[in-house]
Amino acid sequence: MNIGVIGGTGPAGRGLVARLASVGHEVVLGSRSEERAAEMRARIIDSWPGRSLNIVAGHNSTAADAELVIMGMLWDGAATTAASLEPKLRGKVVISMCNALTRLGGEFQPLVPPRGSVAASVQAAAPGAMVAAALHHIPARELGRIDEPLPCDVLVCSDYAEATKAASELIAEIPGVRSLDAGSLSAAAPIEAFTAVLLQLNARYSTRVSLSFTGIEGLEAPGADA
Ligand SMILES: NC(=O)c1ccc[n+]([C@@H]2O[C@H](COP(=O)([O-])OP(=O)(O)OC[C@H]3O[C@@H](n4cnc5c(N)ncnc54)[C@H](OP(=O)(O)O)[C@@H]3O)[C@@H](O)[C@H]2O)c1
């Protein structure tokens, strides 16, 4: 599949672009600056000399031309970027992985963006898109270690069954990752906010946690095939 990552020049974008390319996708690494996108592409390619990763660098608008689009940027630019690219996002599955967070003193605090979550803001800015919220808790560094599985759960939510299905199937291609259907896009608010707790745990215990649920092994979400 052709996948565009908007704002793919940060740690999360870097890891995600490398990982999706490693499982066989053609990935467009987007940025507000074509130069920054090209630099990050080169860094990824140079990091994995033995792998042929199908990664193209381009402007965010080029990434938005892809079949499936992922918002991988800093949260406060997500809605305005989605609005500016709205015609290109119409009818597509758009995954928002953005968390609205700030650091106060030594502590991470969740912020409340318009409509309660970044994903809902993106959906409002691009009403013709089918937004799924996902990938919020996945650690960027481990995501980028494409030679290692990444054992964790990823929560996916959307108001569109098609978006939940497409996002879940894509994410489940990452070795070790299980995607879980967390319901409608209203779940994005607590999912995004909970990231602050994970970052707090990382800071307090000097580690890098990831999310894993017990009790739902082998179960299908109702309507998963809808
Ligand atoms: N880091 C993680 O472990 C992790 C894990 C899961 C989810 N996330 C989420 O994924 C997103 C990216 O995380 P990150 O750590 O990679 O963030 P980041 O480095 O702070 O930002 C990523 C990119 O966002 C773009 N950007 C910044 N401000 C922008 C604006 N106002 N408008 C449009 N684009 C803007 C920049 O790209 P250009 O300047 O090149 O355009 C930047 O390189 C965040 O929302 C974060 O909450 C992060």
Ligand as a Chemical Component Dictionary entry (heavy atoms), coordinates in Angstrom:
data_LIG
# 
_chem_comp.id                   LIG 
_chem_comp.type                 NON-POLYMER 
_chem_comp.pdbx_formal_charge   0 
_chem_comp.three_letter_code    LIG 
# 
loop_
_chem_comp_atom.comp_id 
_chem_comp_atom.atom_id 
_chem_comp_atom.alt_atom_id 
_chem_comp_atom.type_symbol 
_chem_comp_atom.charge 
_chem_comp_atom.model_Cartn_x 
_chem_comp_atom.model_Cartn_y 
_chem_comp_atom.model_Cartn_z 
_chem_comp_atom.pdbx_ordinal 
LIG N1  N1  N 0  7.686 10.145 20.173 1  
LIG C1  C1  C 0  6.943 9.090  20.486 2  
LIG O1  O1  O 0  7.424 8.116  21.113 3  
LIG C2  C2  C 0  5.490 9.040  20.070 4  
LIG C3  C3  C 0  4.799 7.830  20.130 5  
LIG C4  C4  C 0  3.461 7.774  19.721 6  
LIG C5  C5  C 0  2.829 8.929  19.287 7  
LIG N2  N2  N 1  3.520 10.102 19.268 8  
LIG C6  C6  C 0  2.838 11.304 18.768 9  
LIG O2  O2  O 0  3.266 11.443 17.424 10 
LIG C7  C7  C 0  3.431 12.823 17.107 11 
LIG C8  C8  C 0  4.855 13.057 16.661 12 
LIG O3  O3  O 0  5.724 12.776 17.737 13 
LIG P1  P1  P 0  7.247 13.238 17.648 14 
LIG O4  O4  O 0  7.871 12.890 18.927 15 
LIG O5  O5  O -1 7.850 12.737 16.392 16 
LIG O6  O6  O 0  7.014 14.845 17.572 17 
LIG P2  P2  P 0  7.913 16.046 17.102 18 
LIG O7  O7  O 0  9.285 15.590 16.816 19 
LIG O8  O8  O 0  7.752 17.127 18.116 20 
LIG O9  O9  O 0  7.171 16.555 15.781 21 
LIG C9  C9  C 0  7.132 15.787 14.617 22 
LIG C10 C10 C 0  7.073 16.728 13.417 23 
LIG O10 O10 O 0  5.911 17.548 13.451 24 
LIG C11 C11 C 0  6.103 18.621 12.556 25 
LIG N3  N3  N 0  5.487 19.822 13.138 26 
LIG C12 C12 C 0  5.849 20.463 14.269 27 
LIG N4  N4  N 0  5.041 21.524 14.485 28 
LIG C13 C13 C 0  4.162 21.525 13.461 29 
LIG C14 C14 C 0  3.076 22.390 13.096 30 
LIG N5  N5  N 0  2.730 23.436 13.850 31 
LIG N6  N6  N 0  2.399 22.109 11.956 32 
LIG C15 C15 C 0  2.715 21.046 11.182 33 
LIG N7  N7  N 0  3.739 20.204 11.481 34 
LIG C16 C16 C 0  4.438 20.451 12.595 35 
LIG C17 C17 C 0  7.611 18.772 12.387 36 
LIG O11 O11 O 0  7.916 18.387 11.054 37 
LIG P3  P3  P 0  8.415 19.407 9.926  38 
LIG O12 O12 O 0  9.006 20.595 10.635 39 
LIG O13 O13 O 0  9.442 18.597 9.200  40 
LIG O14 O14 O 0  7.208 19.734 9.136  41 
LIG C18 C18 C 0  8.192 17.751 13.349 42 
LIG O15 O15 O 0  9.394 17.157 12.909 43 
LIG C19 C19 C 0  3.077 13.620 18.355 44 
LIG O16 O16 O 0  1.786 14.141 18.239 45 
LIG C20 C20 C 0  3.183 12.604 19.480 46 
LIG O17 O17 O 0  2.296 12.889 20.533 47 
LIG C21 C21 C 0  4.828 10.183 19.622 48 
# 
loop_
_chem_comp_bond.comp_id 
_chem_comp_bond.atom_id_1 
_chem_comp_bond.atom_id_2 
_chem_comp_bond.value_order 
_chem_comp_bond.pdbx_ordinal 
LIG N1  C1  SING 1  
LIG C1  O1  DOUB 2  
LIG C1  C2  SING 3  
LIG C2  C3  SING 4  
LIG C2  C21 DOUB 5  
LIG C3  C4  DOUB 6  
LIG C4  C5  SING 7  
LIG C5  N2  DOUB 8  
LIG N2  C6  SING 9  
LIG N2  C21 SING 10 
LIG C6  O2  SING 11 
LIG C6  C20 SING 12 
LIG O2  C7  SING 13 
LIG C7  C8  SING 14 
LIG C7  C19 SING 15 
LIG C8  O3  SING 16 
LIG O3  P1  SING 17 
LIG P1  O4  DOUB 18 
LIG P1  O5  SING 19 
LIG P1  O6  SING 20 
LIG O6  P2  SING 21 
LIG P2  O7  DOUB 22 
LIG P2  O8  SING 23 
LIG P2  O9  SING 24 
LIG O9  C9  SING 25 
LIG C9  C10 SING 26 
LIG C10 O10 SING 27 
LIG C10 C18 SING 28 
LIG O10 C11 SING 29 
LIG C11 N3  SING 30 
LIG C11 C17 SING 31 
LIG N3  C12 SING 32 
LIG N3  C16 SING 33 
LIG C12 N4  DOUB 34 
LIG N4  C13 SING 35 
LIG C13 C14 SING 36 
LIG C13 C16 DOUB 37 
LIG C14 N5  SING 38 
LIG C14 N6  DOUB 39 
LIG N6  C15 SING 40 
LIG C15 N7  DOUB 41 
LIG N7  C16 SING 42 
LIG C17 O11 SING 43 
LIG C17 C18 SING 44 
LIG O11 P3  SING 45 
LIG P3  O12 DOUB 46 
LIG P3  O13 SING 47 
LIG P3  O14 SING 48 
LIG C18 O15 SING 49 
LIG C19 O16 SING 50 
LIG C19 C20 SING 51 
LIG C20 O17 SING 52 
# 
